[in-house]
């Protein structure tokens, strides 16, 4: 597939190997259970995890992999801002932005896989707050909330020559206008930041 960036007008081809990705962003209830944390309040369990840094997400992926006796995908050294991805590992990881966009589009070619009002929580209908996952219609491949609700961390560096270690965010969030909730929109953030409209979903390589 081909990725594009409106800021630079650049486009580049990307090959995608077989993978699987979670149908929704990771919820607070699931996150707390895997990390052996006290459960969140009952009315918050289905909310996406937010205010979590890219590094914390990568650590969660490794923890989940060990929990299921899988090989962790990442070797992490946050102090030196260094990470290695073992691409042959069968453990959990963040999707690449190409994988994320491919899943979001679900075979469509337009900016969205369906009408935004029925597929996404965004500024016009969110009440400017976070919502439980799965509350809007999924795309044709069964993925919920790829547009709206929370931006999602991806594996990729945004533009290392200009922004250094900043990582890619995809999907748009509950506070965004409609033009930010499109399959191709790219946003960036420093991997140490925790933001109230940023979450994540997990992926795995398939042999």
C-alpha positions in Angstrom: 0.0 0.0 0.0 1.0 3.7 -0.3 1.2 6.1 2.7 1.0 9.8 2.3 1.7 12.9 4.5 -0.1 16.1 3.8 2.4 18.2 5.7 5.2 17.3 3.3 3.2 16.1 0.3 5.3 13.0 0.4 4.2 9.5 -0.4 5.9 6.1 0.0 5.1 2.5 -0.7 4.9 0.0 2.2 4.7 -3.8 2.1 2.5 -5.5 4.7 3.0 -9.0 6.0 0.4 -11.2 7.6 -0.7 -9.8 11.0 -3.6 -9.5 13.4 -4.8 -6.5 15.3 -7.2 -6.0 18.2 -10.8 -5.0 17.2 -10.8 -2.1 19.7 -8.3 0.0 21.6 -7.1 -1.6 24.8 -9.5 -0.9 27.6 -8.8 0.1 31.1 -10.2 -3.1 32.6 -7.9 -5.3 30.4 -4.9 -3.1 31.0 -5.3 -3.2 34.7 -5.9 -7.0 34.7 -2.7 -7.8 32.7 -0.6 -5.5 34.9 -2.2 -6.8 38.2 -3.5 -3.3 39.1 -6.6 -2.6 41.1 -9.6 -2.7 38.7 -10.9 0.6 37.5 -14.3 1.8 38.6 -17.0 -0.3 36.9 -18.2 2.6 34.7 -14.7 3.1 33.4 -13.7 -0.4 32.6 -14.7 -0.2 28.9 -13.1 3.2 28.4 -9.8 3.1 26.3 -6.6 3.4 28.3 -5.3 7.0 27.9 -2.6 9.2 29.3 -0.1 6.4 28.7 3.3 7.0 27.0 4.6 5.2 24.0 7.2 3.6 26.2 4.6 2.4 28.7 2.6 0.9 25.8 5.7 -1.0 24.6 6.3 -2.3 28.1 2.7 -3.4 28.3 3.0 -5.3 25.0 6.0 -7.2 26.4 4.2 -7.9 29.7 1.2 -9.3 27.8 3.5 -11.4 25.6 5.1 -13.0 28.7 1.6 -13.5 30.3 0.7 -15.6 27.3 4.1 -17.4 27.0 5.0 -15.6 23.8 8.3 -14.1 22.8 8.3 -10.3 23.6 8.7 -8.2 20.5 10.7 -5.3 22.0 14.0 -4.8 23.7 13.7 -1.5 25.5 16.1 1.0 26.9 14.0 4.1 27.6 16.9 5.9 29.3 18.8 6.1 26.0 15.5 6.3 24.0 16.5 3.1 22.2 14.2 0.2 21.2 14.8 -2.8 19.1 11.9 -4.7 17.5 12.4 -8.4 17.0 10.3 -8.9 13.9 10.3 -12.7 14.1 8.9 -12.6 17.7 5.3 -14.0 18.1 4.5 -11.6 20.9 2.3 -8.5 21.0 3.4 -5.1 19.7 2.1 -1.9 18.3 0.8 -1.9 14.7 2.9 -0.1 12.2 1.1 2.9 10.7 0.7 1.0 7.4 -0.9 -1.9 9.3 -3.1 0.5 11.2 -4.3 2.3 8.0 -4.8 -0.9 6.1 -7.1 -2.2 8.9 -8.9 1.1 9.2 -9.7 1.3 5.5 -10.9 -2.3 5.4 -10.7 -2.4 1.6 -12.1 1.1 1.1 -10.3 4.0 -0.7 -12.0 7.1 0.7 -11.1 9.1 3.7 -13.4 7.1 5.9 -15.0 3.6 5.9 -18.4 5.0 6.6 -20.4 8.1 7.7 -18.5 9.7 10.5 -21.5 10.2 12.8 -22.2 6.5 13.0 -18.6 5.2 13.0 -16.7 7.7 15.3 -16.9 9.8 18.4 -15.5 13.2 17.5 -16.1 16.8 18.6 -19.6 17.1 17.0 -21.1 14.1 18.9 -18.7 13.1 21.7 -19.8 15.8 24.3 -16.1 16.5 24.4 -15.4 13.4 26.5 -14.1 9.8 26.1 -16.5 7.0 25.4 -16.5 3.2 25.9 -15.0 1.2 23.0 -17.3 -0.5 20.5 -20.1 2.1 20.8 -20.1 3.0 17.1 -20.4 0.9 14.0 -17.3 -1.2 13.0 -15.8 -1.2 9.6 -16.3 -4.1 7.2 -13.5 -6.1 8.8 -14.9 -5.7 12.4 -12.6 -3.0 13.7 -14.2 -0.4 16.0 -13.1 3.1 16.8 -10.2 3.3 14.3 -11.6 6.8 13.7 -12.4 9.1 16.7 -12.5 8.4 20.4 -8.7 8.2 20.9 -5.7 8.7 18.8 -3.6 5.6 18.7 0.1 5.1 19.1 1.8 3.3 16.2 5.3 1.9 16.0 6.7 4.3 13.5 8.9 7.4 14.0 7.0 10.4 12.5 9.9 12.2 10.7 13.2 11.5 12.5 15.2 14.0 10.5 12.9 16.8 11.7 11.2 15.5 14.9 13.8 13.0 16.2 12.1 10.3 18.4 8.5 11.5 18.0 6.2 8.6 17.2 3.1 8.5 14.9 -0.4 8.8 16.1 -3.4 7.8 14.0 -7.2 8.0 13.9 -8.4 11.2 15.5 -9.9 11.6 18.9 -13.0 12.7 20.8 -12.0 16.4 20.8 -11.1 16.6 17.0 -13.0 18.1 14.2 -14.1 15.9 11.3 -11.1 16.7 9.1 -8.8 15.0 11.6 -10.8 11.8 11.7 -9.7 10.3 8.4 -7.8 7.1 7.6 -4.7 8.9 6.2 -4.3 11.6 8.9 -0.9 11.5 10.8 -0.2 13.2 14.1 2.9 13.1 16.2 3.9 13.1 19.9 7.0 12.6 21.9 7.1 9.0 23.2 7.3 10.1 26.9 4.1 12.2 26.8 0.8 11.1 28.3 -2.2 12.7 26.7 -5.9 12.4 27.5 -7.0 11.6 24.0 -4.3 9.1 23.1 -4.6 5.3 23.6 -3.5 2.2 21.6 -4.4 -1.1 20.3 -2.2 -4.2 19.9 -1.0 -6.3 17.0 0.8 -9.6 16.3 2.9 -11.0 13.5 1.4 -14.1 11.9 3.7 -16.7 10.5 
